[in-house]
Amino acid sequence: MRNKGYQILDRNYSKRFISGPQKGEIDIIAKDKDTICFVEVKTLQSIQGRVIFPEEKVDFQKQRKIIKMAENWLREKKLPLESKWQIDVISVIVDLKEKKAKLRHLKNAAV
């Protein structure tokens, strides 16, 4: 992300929710121009005939958790909740046989 001009603001930001034992985490928090990007990184191994991509694991429930964590992070940093922000997903498919990985950066990937 740095190579693409993003400024990394935080990594592995986690918080335990008051409402229960559940814990949330955001893998990367970065800034691209005037937008704060809350980035979820999902990795799967390459399997012949795959019918699911890593980014599909970021379902509605996971997005809700990321939104809650993003709001916590903004409050902690004393930034307005109205700040320009989005959820991005970095999808990684690892091919162990070829010893290669394919990365895709999906910007503003929230449903």
DSSP file (Angstrom, degrees, kcal/mol; ACC not computed):
  #  RESIDUE AA STRUCTURE BP1 BP2  ACC     N-H-->O    O-->H-N    N-H-->O    O-->H-N    TCO  KAPPA ALPHA  PHI   PSI    X-CA   Y-CA   Z-CA
    1    1 A M    > >       0   0    0      0, 0.0     5,-2.2     0, 0.0     3,-0.8   0.000 360.0 360.0 360.0 -36.8    0.0    0.0    0.0
    2    2 A R  G > 5 +     0   0    0      1,-0.2     3,-2.2     3,-0.2     0, 0.0   0.915 360.0  57.3 -59.5 -40.8    2.9    2.3    0.7
    3    3 A N  G 3 5S+     0   0    0      1,-0.3    -1,-0.2     2,-0.1     0, 0.0   0.751 104.1  53.4 -61.9 -23.0    4.1    1.8   -2.8
    4    4 A K  G < 5S-     0   0    0     -3,-0.8    -1,-0.3     2,-0.1    -2,-0.2   0.312 128.4 -97.4 -94.5   8.0    0.7    3.0   -4.1
    5    5 A G  T < 5S+     0   0    0     -3,-2.2    28,-0.3     1,-0.3    -3,-0.2   0.531  75.1 143.8  93.8   6.7    1.1    6.2   -2.0
    6    6 A Y      < -     0   0    0     -5,-2.2     2,-0.6    26,-0.1    -1,-0.3  -0.531  45.6-136.7 -78.3 146.3   -1.0    5.3    1.0
    7    7 A Q  E     -A   31   0A   0     24,-2.5    24,-2.5    -2,-0.2     2,-0.5  -0.925  18.9-135.0-100.3 120.8    0.1    6.5    4.4
    8    8 A I  E     +A   30   0A   0     -2,-0.6    22,-0.3    22,-0.2     3,-0.1  -0.661  28.8 173.0 -79.0 121.8   -0.2    3.7    7.0
    9    9 A L  E     -     0   0A   0     20,-3.0     2,-0.3    -2,-0.5    21,-0.2   0.754  62.0  -8.1 -99.0 -31.6   -1.8    5.0   10.2
   10   10 A D  E     -A   29   0A   0     19,-1.9    19,-2.8     3,-0.0    -1,-0.4  -0.985  54.9-151.3-163.2 156.2   -2.3    1.8   12.2
   11   11 A R  E    S+A   28   0A   0     -2,-0.3    17,-0.2    17,-0.2    16,-0.2  -0.992  75.6   2.0-136.7 145.4   -2.0   -2.0   12.0
   12   12 A N  E    S-     0   0A   0     15,-2.7     2,-0.4    -2,-0.3    15,-0.2   0.870  75.5-174.9  48.6  45.7   -3.8   -4.8   13.8
   13   13 A Y  E     +A   26   0A   0     13,-1.8    13,-2.7    -3,-0.1     2,-0.3  -0.588   9.0 176.6 -71.6 123.4   -6.0   -2.3   15.6
   14   14 A S  E     +A   25   0A   0     -2,-0.4     2,-0.3    11,-0.2    11,-0.2  -0.944  15.6 177.4-134.9 156.1   -8.1   -4.3   18.1
   15   15 A K  E     -A   24   0A   0      9,-2.0     9,-2.7    -2,-0.3     2,-0.5  -0.987  27.7-126.7-154.2 141.6  -10.7   -3.6   20.8
   16   16 A R  E     -A   23   0A   0     -2,-0.3     7,-0.2     7,-0.2     2,-0.2  -0.820  34.0-124.9 -91.4 130.8  -12.8   -5.7   23.1
   17   17 A F    >   -     0   0    0      5,-2.2     3,-1.2    -2,-0.5     5,-0.1  -0.516   3.0-138.5 -78.0 142.0  -16.5   -4.8   22.8
   18   18 A I  T 3  S+     0   0    0      1,-0.2    -1,-0.1    -2,-0.2    -2,-0.0   0.825  98.2  70.0 -64.3 -33.0  -18.4   -3.8   26.0
   19   19 A S  T 3  S-     0   0    0      1,-0.1    -1,-0.2     3,-0.0    -2,-0.0   0.445 117.7 -41.8 -71.1   0.8  -21.4   -5.8   24.9
   20   20 A G  S <  S-     0   0    0     -3,-1.2    -3,-0.1     2,-0.2    -1,-0.1  -0.981  79.0 -56.1 163.3-171.0  -19.6   -9.1   25.4
   21   21 A P  S    S+     0   0    0      0, 0.0    -3,-0.1     0, 0.0    -1,-0.0   0.530  87.6 120.8 -76.3  -4.9  -16.5  -11.2   25.0
   22   22 A Q        -     0   0    0     -6,-0.1    -5,-2.2    -5,-0.1     2,-0.4  -0.297  47.3-159.9 -62.9 142.1  -16.4  -10.5   21.3
   23   23 A K  E     -A   16   0A   0     -7,-0.2     2,-0.3     2,-0.0    -7,-0.2  -0.956   0.4-153.8-125.1 143.4  -13.3   -8.7   20.0
   24   24 A G  E     -A   15   0A   0     -9,-2.7    -9,-2.0    -2,-0.4     2,-0.3  -0.840   9.8-173.6-116.3 156.0  -12.8   -6.8   16.8
   25   25 A E  E     -A   14   0A   0     -2,-0.3     2,-0.5   -11,-0.2   -11,-0.2  -0.997  16.3-156.9-148.1 143.0   -9.8   -6.1   14.7
   26   26 A I  E     -A   13   0A   0    -13,-2.7   -13,-1.8    -2,-0.3    14,-0.1  -0.991  13.4-152.2-117.7 126.9   -8.9   -4.0   11.6
   27   27 A D  E    S+     0   0A   0     12,-0.6   -15,-2.7    -2,-0.5     2,-0.4   0.933  75.0   5.8 -66.4 -48.5   -5.8   -5.3    9.8
   28   28 A I  E     -AB  11  39A   0     11,-1.8    11,-3.5   -17,-0.2     2,-0.5  -1.000  54.7-165.0-140.6 137.3   -4.6   -2.0    8.3
   29   29 A I  E     +AB  10  38A   0    -19,-2.8   -20,-3.0    -2,-0.4   -19,-1.9  -0.988  28.5 162.7-120.3 120.6   -5.7    1.6    8.6
   30   30 A A  E     -AB   8  37A   0      7,-2.5     7,-3.7    -2,-0.5     2,-0.5  -0.857  33.0-128.6-135.1 165.7   -4.3    3.8    5.9
   31   31 A K  E     -AB   7  36A   0    -24,-2.5   -24,-2.5    -2,-0.3     2,-0.5  -0.977  13.8-172.6-122.0 130.2   -4.9    7.2    4.3
   32   32 A D  E >   - B   0  35A   0      3,-2.9     3,-2.1    -2,-0.5     2,-0.5  -0.942  68.5 -56.3-120.5 105.4   -5.2    7.7    0.6
   33   33 A K  T 3  S-     0   0    0     -2,-0.5   -26,-0.0   -28,-0.3   -28,-0.0  -0.481 124.0 -16.4  57.8-110.4   -5.4   11.5   -0.1
   34   34 A D  T 3  S+     0   0    0     -2,-0.5     2,-0.5    -3,-0.1    50,-0.3   0.259 120.1  92.6-106.4  12.7   -8.3   12.7    2.0
   35   35 A T  E <   -B   32   0A   0     -3,-2.1    -3,-2.9    48,-0.1     2,-0.5  -0.909  64.3-143.7-113.6 130.9   -9.9    9.2    2.7
   36   36 A I  E     -Bc  31  85A   0     48,-2.5    50,-2.2    -2,-0.5     2,-0.6  -0.802  19.8-154.3 -88.5 128.8   -9.2    6.9    5.6
   37   37 A C  E     -Bc  30  86A   0     -7,-3.7    -7,-2.5    -2,-0.5     2,-0.8  -0.920   9.5-159.5-110.9 120.6   -9.2    3.3    4.5
   38   38 A F  E     -Bc  29  87A   0     48,-2.9    50,-2.0    -2,-0.6     2,-0.5  -0.890  24.9-158.2 -97.3 111.7  -10.1    0.5    7.0
   39   39 A V  E     -Bc  28  88A   0    -11,-3.5   -11,-1.8    -2,-0.8   -12,-0.6  -0.810  17.0-164.3-108.7 127.9   -8.6   -2.5    5.3
   40   40 A E  E     - c   0  89A   0     48,-2.3    50,-2.6    -2,-0.5     2,-0.5  -0.926  12.5-153.6-104.2 127.5   -9.5   -6.2    5.8
   41   41 A V  E     - c   0  90A   0     -2,-0.5     2,-0.4    48,-0.2    50,-0.2  -0.909  13.4-175.9-105.1 124.6   -6.9   -8.7    4.5
   42   42 A K  E     - c   0  91A   0     48,-2.6    50,-2.8    -2,-0.5     2,-0.4  -0.980   1.6-170.8-123.8 132.4   -8.3  -12.1    3.6
   43   43 A T  E     + c   0  92A   0     -2,-0.4     2,-0.3    48,-0.2    50,-0.2  -0.968   8.3 171.0-126.7 136.7   -6.1  -15.0    2.4
   44   44 A L  E     - c   0  93A   0     48,-2.3    50,-2.6    -2,-0.4     2,-0.2  -0.976  34.4-110.6-136.9 152.9   -7.0  -18.4    1.0
   45   45 A Q  E     - c   0  94A   0     -2,-0.3     2,-0.4    48,-0.2    50,-0.2  -0.568  40.8-102.7 -79.3 147.4   -4.9  -21.1   -0.6
   46   46 A S        -     0   0    0     48,-4.0     2,-0.4    -2,-0.2    50,-0.2  -0.559  44.7-179.0 -70.8 125.7   -5.4  -21.7   -4.3
   47   47 A I    >   -     0   0    0     -2,-0.4     3,-1.6    48,-0.1    48,-0.0  -0.996  33.9-106.0-130.7 133.0   -7.5  -24.8   -4.9
   48   48 A Q  T 3  S+     0   0    0     -2,-0.4    -2,-0.0     1,-0.3     0, 0.0  -0.308 107.1  15.2 -55.6 131.1   -8.4  -26.2   -8.3
   49   49 A G  T 3  S-     0   0    0      1,-0.2    -1,-0.3     2,-0.0     0, 0.0   0.726  87.1-178.0  77.0  21.9  -12.1  -25.5   -9.1
   50   50 A R    <   -     0   0    0     -3,-1.6    -1,-0.2     1,-0.1     3,-0.1  -0.233  17.0-176.8 -55.6 137.4  -12.4  -22.8   -6.4
   51   51 A V        +     0   0    0      1,-0.1     2,-0.4     2,-0.0    -1,-0.1   0.357  63.8  61.1-116.6   1.6  -15.8  -21.3   -6.1
   52   52 A I        -     0   0    0      5,-0.0    -1,-0.1     3,-0.0    -2,-0.0  -0.989  65.3-151.9-131.9 140.6  -15.1  -18.8   -3.4
   53   53 A F    >   -     0   0    0     -2,-0.4     3,-1.7     1,-0.1     4,-0.4  -0.782  31.0-112.1-106.1 153.9  -12.7  -15.8   -3.4
   54   54 A P  G >  S+     0   0    0      0, 0.0     3,-1.9     0, 0.0     4,-0.2   0.863 114.9  60.2 -53.5 -39.7  -11.1  -14.4   -0.2
   55   55 A E  G >  S+     0   0    0      1,-0.3     3,-1.5     2,-0.2   -12,-0.0   0.739  91.0  69.5 -64.2 -21.4  -13.1  -11.2   -0.4
   56   56 A E  G <  S+     0   0    0     -3,-1.7    -1,-0.3     1,-0.3    -4,-0.0   0.675  85.6  69.4 -69.4 -15.9  -16.4  -13.1   -0.2
   57   57 A K  G <  S+     0   0    0     -3,-1.9     2,-1.6    -4,-0.4    -1,-0.3   0.614  78.3  83.4 -75.2 -12.7  -15.5  -13.9    3.4
   58   58 A V  S <  S+     0   0    0     -3,-1.5    -1,-0.2    -4,-0.2    -3,-0.0  -0.605  71.3 168.3 -90.9  75.4  -16.1  -10.2    4.2
   59   59 A D     >  -     0   0    0     -2,-1.6     4,-2.5     1,-0.1     5,-0.2  -0.079  52.8 -84.0 -82.1-176.9  -19.8  -10.6    4.6
   60   60 A F  H  > S+     0   0    0      1,-0.2     4,-2.3     2,-0.2     5,-0.2   0.893 128.7  50.7 -57.5 -43.7  -22.4   -8.2    6.0
   61   61 A Q  H  > S+     0   0    0      1,-0.2     4,-1.8     2,-0.2    -1,-0.2   0.910 111.2  47.8 -63.2 -42.9  -21.7   -9.3    9.6
   62   62 A K  H  > S+     0   0    0      1,-0.2     4,-2.2     2,-0.2    -1,-0.2   0.890 110.8  52.4 -64.9 -39.5  -18.0   -8.8    9.2
   63   63 A Q  H  X S+     0   0    0     -4,-2.5     4,-2.6     2,-0.2    -2,-0.2   0.899 106.3  53.2 -64.1 -40.3  -18.6   -5.4    7.6
   64   64 A R  H  X S+     0   0    0     -4,-2.3     4,-2.2     1,-0.2    -1,-0.2   0.906 109.5  49.0 -60.2 -41.1  -20.7   -4.4   10.6
   65   65 A K  H  X S+     0   0    0     -4,-1.8     4,-2.4     2,-0.2    -2,-0.2   0.906 110.6  50.0 -65.3 -41.2  -17.9   -5.3   12.9
   66   66 A I  H  X S+     0   0    0     -4,-2.2     4,-2.9     2,-0.2    -2,-0.2   0.904 109.5  51.8 -63.2 -41.4  -15.4   -3.3   10.8
   67   67 A I  H  X S+     0   0    0     -4,-2.6     4,-2.4     2,-0.2    -2,-0.2   0.922 109.9  49.0 -61.1 -44.3  -17.7   -0.3   10.9
   68   68 A K  H  X S+     0   0    0     -4,-2.2     4,-1.9     1,-0.2    -1,-0.2   0.914 113.9  46.2 -61.2 -43.3  -18.0   -0.5   14.7
   69   69 A M  H  X S+     0   0    0     -4,-2.4     4,-2.7     2,-0.2    -2,-0.2   0.888 110.2  53.7 -67.5 -38.8  -14.2   -0.7   14.9
   70   70 A A  H  X S+     0   0    0     -4,-2.9     4,-2.6     1,-0.2    -2,-0.2   0.917 108.8  48.9 -61.5 -43.7  -13.7    2.2   12.5
   71   71 A E  H  X S+     0   0    0     -4,-2.4     4,-2.3     2,-0.2    -1,-0.2   0.895 111.1  50.5 -63.7 -39.6  -16.0    4.4   14.6
   72   72 A N  H  X S+     0   0    0     -4,-1.9     4,-2.7     2,-0.2    -2,-0.2   0.933 111.2  48.6 -60.6 -46.3  -14.0    3.4   17.7
   73   73 A W  H  X S+     0   0    0     -4,-2.7     4,-2.2     1,-0.2    -2,-0.2   0.925 110.8  49.8 -62.1 -45.5  -10.7    4.2   16.0
   74   74 A L  H  <>S+     0   0    0     -4,-2.6     5,-3.1     1,-0.2    -1,-0.2   0.914 112.1  48.3 -60.3 -42.6  -12.0    7.6   14.8
   75   75 A R  H ><5S+     0   0    0     -4,-2.3     3,-1.6     3,-0.2    -2,-0.2   0.930 110.5  51.0 -63.0 -44.7  -13.2    8.5   18.3
   76   76 A E  H 3<5S+     0   0    0     -4,-2.7    -1,-0.2     1,-0.3    -2,-0.2   0.872 112.5  46.2 -59.9 -36.9   -9.9    7.4   19.9
   77   77 A K  T 3<5S-     0   0    0     -4,-2.2    -1,-0.3    -5,-0.2    -2,-0.2   0.397 114.2-120.6 -86.6   3.6   -8.1    9.6   17.4
   78   78 A K  T < 5 +     0   0    0     -3,-1.6    -3,-0.2     1,-0.2    -2,-0.1   0.866  64.0 144.9  57.9  39.7  -10.5   12.5   18.1
   79   79 A L      < -     0   0    0     -5,-3.1    -1,-0.2    -6,-0.2    -2,-0.1  -0.836  57.2 -99.6-104.3 146.0  -11.6   12.6   14.4
   80   80 A P    >   -     0   0    0      0, 0.0     3,-2.1     0, 0.0    -1,-0.0  -0.361  21.2-130.0 -65.6 142.5  -15.2   13.4   13.5
   81   81 A L  T 3  S+     0   0    0      1,-0.3    -7,-0.1    -2,-0.0    -6,-0.0   0.710 108.6  66.0 -62.8 -18.8  -17.4   10.3   12.6
   82   82 A E  T 3  S+     0   0    0      2,-0.1    -1,-0.3     0, 0.0     3,-0.1   0.425  74.8 127.1 -83.2   1.2  -18.3   12.3    9.5
   83   83 A S  S <  S-     0   0    0     -3,-2.1     2,-0.6     1,-0.1   -48,-0.1  -0.188  76.4 -96.0 -54.6 151.9  -14.7   12.0    8.2
   84   84 A K        +     0   0    0    -50,-0.3   -48,-2.5   -47,-0.0     2,-0.3  -0.631  66.3 148.7 -75.0 115.8  -14.4   10.6    4.7
   85   85 A W  E     -c   36   0A   0     -2,-0.6     2,-0.3   -50,-0.2   -48,-0.2  -0.962  23.0-176.0-146.9 163.3  -13.7    6.8    5.1
   86   86 A Q  E     -c   37   0A   0    -50,-2.2   -48,-2.9    -2,-0.3     2,-0.5  -0.969  28.7-111.6-153.2 164.5  -14.2    3.5    3.5
   87   87 A I  E     -c   38   0A   0     -2,-0.3    22,-2.4   -50,-0.2    23,-0.6  -0.917  34.2-174.7-103.5 124.6  -13.7   -0.2    3.9
   88   88 A D  E     -c   39   0A   0    -50,-2.0   -48,-2.3    -2,-0.5     2,-0.4  -0.803  11.0-149.2-111.6 158.3  -11.2   -1.8    1.5
   89   89 A V  E     -cD  40 106A   0     17,-2.4    17,-3.4    -2,-0.3     2,-0.6  -0.996   3.1-156.7-128.3 132.6  -10.4   -5.5    1.1
   90   90 A I  E     -cD  41 105A   0    -50,-2.6   -48,-2.6    -2,-0.4     2,-0.5  -0.952  17.0-158.4-105.8 117.4   -7.1   -7.0    0.1
   91   91 A S  E     -cD  42 104A   0     13,-3.0    13,-2.1    -2,-0.6     2,-0.5  -0.838   8.8-172.0 -99.7 126.1   -7.7  -10.4   -1.3
   92   92 A V  E     -cD  43 103A   0    -50,-2.8   -48,-2.3    -2,-0.5     2,-0.6  -0.976   8.4-172.5-123.5 123.0   -4.7  -12.8   -1.3
   93   93 A I  E     -cD  44 102A   0      9,-2.3     9,-2.6    -2,-0.5     2,-0.5  -0.968  14.2-155.7-114.2 118.7   -4.8  -16.2   -3.1
   94   94 A V  E     -cD  45 101A   0    -50,-2.6   -48,-4.0    -2,-0.6     2,-0.8  -0.815   7.1-160.0 -98.9 126.7   -1.7  -18.3   -2.3
   95   95 A D  E  >> - D   0 100A   0      5,-3.3     5,-1.7    -2,-0.5     4,-1.5  -0.879   7.5-175.3-104.1  99.9   -0.6  -21.0   -4.7
   96   96 A L  T  45S+     0   0    0     -2,-0.8    -1,-0.2   -50,-0.2     5,-0.0   0.834  81.9  55.8 -65.7 -32.5    1.6  -23.3   -2.6
   97   97 A K  T  45S+     0   0    0      1,-0.2    -1,-0.2   -51,-0.2    -2,-0.0   0.935 118.6  31.4 -65.3 -46.9    2.5  -25.4   -5.7
   98   98 A E  T  45S-     0   0    0      2,-0.1    -1,-0.2     0, 0.0    -2,-0.2   0.574 103.4-130.5 -86.0 -11.1    3.8  -22.4   -7.7
   99   99 A K  T  <5 +     0   0    0     -4,-1.5     2,-0.3     1,-0.2    -3,-0.2   0.926  67.3 120.2  56.6  48.0    5.0  -20.5   -4.5
  100  100 A K  E   < -D   95   0A   0     -5,-1.7    -5,-3.3     2,-0.0     2,-0.4  -0.925  50.4-149.8-135.7 159.9    3.2  -17.4   -5.7
  101  101 A A  E     -D   94   0A   0     -2,-0.3     2,-0.5    -7,-0.2    -7,-0.2  -0.995   6.1-148.8-132.5 140.8    0.5  -15.2   -4.3
  102  102 A K  E     -D   93   0A   0     -9,-2.6    -9,-2.3    -2,-0.4     2,-0.4  -0.943  17.7-164.7-108.3 125.2   -2.1  -13.1   -6.2
  103  103 A L  E     -D   92   0A   0     -2,-0.5     2,-0.4   -11,-0.2   -11,-0.2  -0.878   9.0-176.5-110.8 141.0   -3.2   -9.9   -4.5
  104  104 A R  E     -D   91   0A   0    -13,-2.1   -13,-3.0    -2,-0.4     2,-0.7  -0.999  14.4-151.3-133.7 133.7   -6.2   -7.7   -5.4
  105  105 A H  E     -D   90   0A   0     -2,-0.4     2,-0.8   -15,-0.2   -15,-0.2  -0.912  10.7-165.2-105.8 110.6   -7.0   -4.5   -3.7
  106  106 A L  E >   -D   89   0A   0    -17,-3.4   -17,-2.4    -2,-0.7     3,-0.5  -0.862  12.8-149.9 -98.8 111.5  -10.8   -3.9   -3.7
  107  107 A K  T 3  S+     0   0    0     -2,-0.8   -19,-0.2     1,-0.2   -20,-0.0  -0.577  73.0   1.3 -85.4 142.4  -11.4   -0.3   -2.9
  108  108 A N  T 3  S+     0   0    0     -2,-0.2   -20,-0.2     1,-0.1    -1,-0.2   0.930  80.3 165.2  49.4  55.5  -14.6    0.8   -1.1
  109  109 A A    <   +     0   0    0    -22,-2.4   -21,-0.2    -3,-0.5    -1,-0.1   0.389  24.0 121.1 -87.7   1.6  -15.7   -2.8   -0.9
  110  110 A A              0   0    0    -23,-0.6   -50,-0.1     1,-0.1   -51,-0.1  -0.352 360.0 360.0 -70.2 147.8  -18.5   -2.5    1.6
  111  111 A V              0   0    0    -52,-0.1    -1,-0.1    -2,-0.0   -51,-0.1   0.448 360.0 360.0 -80.0 360.0  -22.0   -3.6    0.6
